Amino acid sequence: MPAKVGAIKILSISSSSIFNVGDVYHMSPQAWAKTFAGGGSFNTGNRIHVDINRSNTFVNDEENIDQSIINDA
């Protein structure tokens, strides 16, 4: 059944999202990320105290592709 859509105002769309107007059968957004963090990272909670004198994160990633998501629906 055809969709009837009125006026649309788009303010922003993130890089890993899909925007569709009208009928759709299958939508499959795909995104990937690689995160490197040092000691004391990703802490959550109240009154956190992290005391790390010297924290270094050395990244030597020689792989161009870690895991392919081509045709992954």
C-alpha positions as CSV (number, residue, x, y, z in Angstrom):
1,M,0.0,0.0,0.0
2,P,1.5,3.4,-1.0
3,A,2.4,5.7,1.9
4,K,1.2,9.3,1.9
5,V,3.8,11.6,3.6
6,G,3.4,15.3,4.4
7,A,6.2,17.8,4.9
8,I,9.4,16.6,6.4
9,K,12.1,18.7,8.1
10,I,15.4,16.8,8.7
11,L,17.8,18.5,11.1
12,S,20.5,15.9,11.2
13,I,21.2,12.2,10.4
14,S,24.1,10.4,12.0
15,S,26.6,8.5,9.9
16,S,25.3,5.0,10.8
17,S,21.6,5.6,10.4
18,I,19.0,5.2,7.6
19,F,16.3,7.6,6.6
20,N,13.5,6.4,4.5
21,V,10.2,8.0,3.3
22,G,7.6,5.7,2.0
23,D,7.2,1.9,1.7
24,V,10.1,-0.3,2.6
25,Y,10.6,-4.1,2.8
26,H,13.9,-4.5,4.5
27,M,16.4,-2.0,6.1
28,S,19.7,-3.0,7.7
29,P,22.0,-0.3,8.9
30,Q,25.5,-1.4,9.5
31,A,28.3,0.4,11.4
32,W,31.6,-0.6,13.0
33,A,34.1,1.1,15.3
34,K,37.4,0.5,17.0
35,T,38.2,2.0,20.3
36,F,41.5,2.3,22.1
37,A,41.6,3.5,25.7
38,G,44.2,3.6,28.5
39,G,44.0,2.9,32.2
40,G,41.2,4.7,34.0
41,S,39.0,4.9,31.0
42,F,35.3,4.1,30.7
43,N,34.6,4.6,34.4
44,T,31.0,5.3,35.4
45,G,29.5,6.0,38.8
46,N,29.5,8.6,41.5
47,R,32.6,10.0,43.2
48,I,35.1,8.1,41.2
49,H,38.8,8.7,42.0
50,V,41.4,7.3,39.6
51,D,45.0,7.8,40.5
52,I,47.3,6.6,37.7
53,N,50.7,8.2,37.7
54,R,51.8,7.2,34.2
55,S,49.4,5.6,31.8
56,N,50.3,5.2,28.1
57,T,48.3,3.5,25.4
58,F,50.3,2.4,22.5
59,V,48.4,1.3,19.4
60,N,50.1,-0.6,16.6
61,D,47.3,-1.9,14.4
62,E,48.7,-3.2,11.2
63,E,45.4,-4.8,10.0
64,N,43.5,-2.9,7.4
65,I,40.3,-4.9,7.9
66,D,39.5,-6.6,11.1
67,Q,36.2,-8.2,10.3
68,S,34.2,-7.7,7.1
69,I,30.5,-7.0,7.4
70,I,29.8,-7.1,3.6
71,N,26.5,-8.8,2.8
72,D,25.8,-9.2,6.6
73,A,22.0,-8.8,6.8
